Amino acid sequence: MKKHLLLLLCSIFFLTISCRGNHDDEQLENKNQINFQLIGKGNLTGNYTVQQNTVITNTTQWNNFLSQIDGQNNHPSTDFTETNIDFNQFMVIVVIDAVYPNGGHSVDIMTVDENPQNIEIDVEKLLQGNVTTVVTQPYHIVKIPKILKPVIFN
């Protein structure tokens, strides 16, 4: 009797683990990586803006953003790969980190994944600073195809 009970418990345990594994596989299958195109990456110097994770979906928002980061002496947008975005086809993901009292910092968009419910942006800080004495503010800006889902930054 004890052997049958033990065999039954082991079967239930392995069945539970097996089902859980299938659920995780289903979630991975529902996650599609989105290729993004670099617009700009570097550090703002001299003209800083608010730390932010932002999705820009129209020309007005984009022009306002460009006005914020382009100061009288510095124009980081001149180094962007493009500034004329077709917002009927694309949206722009903007990640701007805090202002640091020294250089060598980065903020990095690692992956953009589409799930059934949302879009997930994985952001990391690959460089941790203390390289120069220049005050800097790291940024990373990319564009992705326009998708009408909420965007979550991780």
C-alpha positions as CSV (number, residue, x, y, z in Angstrom):
1,M,0.0,0.0,0.0
2,K,2.8,2.4,0.9
3,K,4.5,1.7,-2.5
4,H,1.3,2.5,-4.3
5,L,0.9,5.8,-2.4
6,L,4.5,6.7,-3.0
7,L,4.2,6.0,-6.7
8,L,1.0,8.1,-6.9
9,L,2.6,11.0,-5.1
10,C,5.7,10.8,-7.4
11,S,3.5,10.7,-10.5
12,I,1.5,13.8,-9.3
13,F,4.8,15.6,-8.6
14,F,6.3,14.9,-12.0
15,L,3.1,15.7,-13.7
16,T,3.0,19.1,-12.0
17,I,6.6,19.9,-12.9
18,S,5.9,18.8,-16.5
19,C,2.8,21.0,-16.8
20,R,4.6,24.0,-15.4
21,G,7.4,23.6,-17.8
22,N,4.9,23.6,-20.7
23,H,3.4,26.8,-19.5
24,D,6.8,28.5,-19.4
25,D,7.5,27.3,-22.9
26,E,4.2,28.7,-24.1
27,Q,5.0,32.1,-22.6
28,L,8.4,32.1,-24.3
29,E,6.7,31.2,-27.6
30,N,4.4,34.1,-27.3
31,K,7.3,36.6,-26.9
32,N,8.6,38.0,-30.1
33,Q,11.8,40.0,-30.2
34,I,11.4,43.3,-32.1
35,N,14.4,44.6,-34.1
36,F,15.0,48.2,-33.3
37,Q,17.0,50.8,-35.2
38,L,19.4,53.1,-33.5
39,I,18.6,56.8,-33.7
40,G,21.1,58.1,-31.1
41,K,23.2,57.0,-28.2
42,G,25.7,58.9,-26.0
43,N,25.8,61.5,-23.3
44,L,24.1,64.9,-23.0
45,T,26.6,67.5,-21.8
46,G,25.8,71.1,-20.9
47,N,22.1,70.9,-21.7
48,Y,20.4,68.3,-19.5
49,T,16.8,67.1,-19.4
50,V,14.6,65.0,-17.1
51,Q,15.5,61.4,-16.4
52,Q,12.9,59.5,-18.4
53,N,11.7,56.4,-20.2
54,T,9.4,57.7,-22.9
55,V,7.5,56.5,-26.0
56,I,7.1,59.1,-28.7
57,T,4.3,58.5,-31.1
58,N,3.9,61.7,-33.1
59,T,5.8,64.6,-34.7
60,T,4.8,67.2,-32.1
61,Q,6.2,65.1,-29.2
62,W,9.3,64.4,-31.2
63,N,10.0,68.1,-32.0
64,N,9.4,69.0,-28.4
65,F,11.9,66.4,-27.3
66,L,14.5,67.6,-29.8
67,S,14.0,71.2,-28.5
68,Q,14.6,70.0,-24.9
69,I,17.9,68.2,-25.7
70,D,19.3,70.7,-28.3
71,G,20.6,73.7,-26.3
72,Q,22.3,76.9,-27.5
73,N,25.8,75.4,-27.6
74,N,25.1,71.6,-27.9
75,H,23.1,69.9,-30.6
76,P,23.2,66.2,-29.9
77,S,20.4,65.6,-32.5
78,T,22.9,66.5,-35.3
79,D,24.6,63.1,-34.5
80,F,21.3,61.1,-34.7
81,T,21.0,58.7,-37.6
82,E,17.7,60.4,-38.5
83,T,15.4,63.1,-37.2
84,N,12.6,62.8,-39.8
85,I,10.5,59.9,-38.4
86,D,7.4,58.5,-40.1
87,F,5.2,58.2,-37.1
88,N,2.5,56.4,-39.2
89,Q,4.9,53.4,-39.4
90,F,7.3,53.9,-36.4
91,M,7.4,55.0,-32.7
92,V,10.5,56.2,-30.9
93,I,11.7,54.8,-27.6
94,V,13.7,57.3,-25.5
95,V,15.7,56.3,-22.4
96,I,17.5,59.1,-20.6
97,D,19.4,58.4,-17.3
98,A,20.2,60.7,-14.5
99,V,22.8,63.4,-14.6
100,Y,26.2,62.2,-13.3
101,P,29.0,64.3,-12.0
102,N,31.5,62.3,-14.0
103,G,31.7,60.5,-17.4
104,G,31.8,56.9,-18.5
105,H,28.2,56.1,-17.7
106,S,25.8,54.5,-20.2
107,V,22.1,53.5,-20.5
108,D,21.5,50.7,-22.9
109,I,18.3,49.3,-24.5
110,M,19.1,45.6,-24.6
111,T,16.0,44.1,-26.1
112,V,12.5,45.0,-27.2
113,D,10.0,42.1,-26.9
114,E,6.4,42.0,-27.9
115,N,4.0,39.9,-25.8
116,P,0.3,39.4,-26.3
117,Q,-0.5,42.1,-23.7
118,N,2.4,44.6,-24.1
119,I,5.8,45.6,-25.3
120,E,8.7,45.1,-22.9
121,I,11.9,47.2,-23.1
122,D,14.9,45.8,-21.2
123,V,17.2,48.6,-20.1
124,E,20.6,48.1,-18.5
125,K,23.5,50.3,-17.4
126,L,26.6,48.6,-18.9
127,L,29.1,51.3,-18.0
128,Q,29.1,52.5,-14.4
129,G,31.2,55.7,-14.7
130,N,34.0,57.5,-12.9
131,V,36.1,57.8,-16.1
132,T,36.2,61.6,-16.6
133,T,35.3,64.7,-14.6
134,V,32.8,65.9,-17.1
135,V,29.2,66.1,-16.0
136,T,27.1,63.8,-18.3
137,Q,23.7,62.4,-18.8
138,P,23.5,59.1,-20.8
139,Y,20.8,58.5,-23.4
140,H,19.7,55.8,-25.8
141,I,17.1,56.4,-28.5
142,V,15.7,53.8,-30.9
143,K,12.8,53.4,-33.3
144,I,10.5,50.4,-33.6
145,P,7.5,49.6,-35.8
146,K,4.4,51.2,-34.5
147,I,2.5,48.8,-32.3
148,L,-0.6,49.8,-30.4
149,K,0.2,48.1,-27.1
150,P,1.3,49.5,-23.7
151,V,5.1,49.7,-23.3
152,I,6.8,48.6,-20.1
153,F,10.3,49.4,-19.2
154,N,12.3,46.9,-17.2
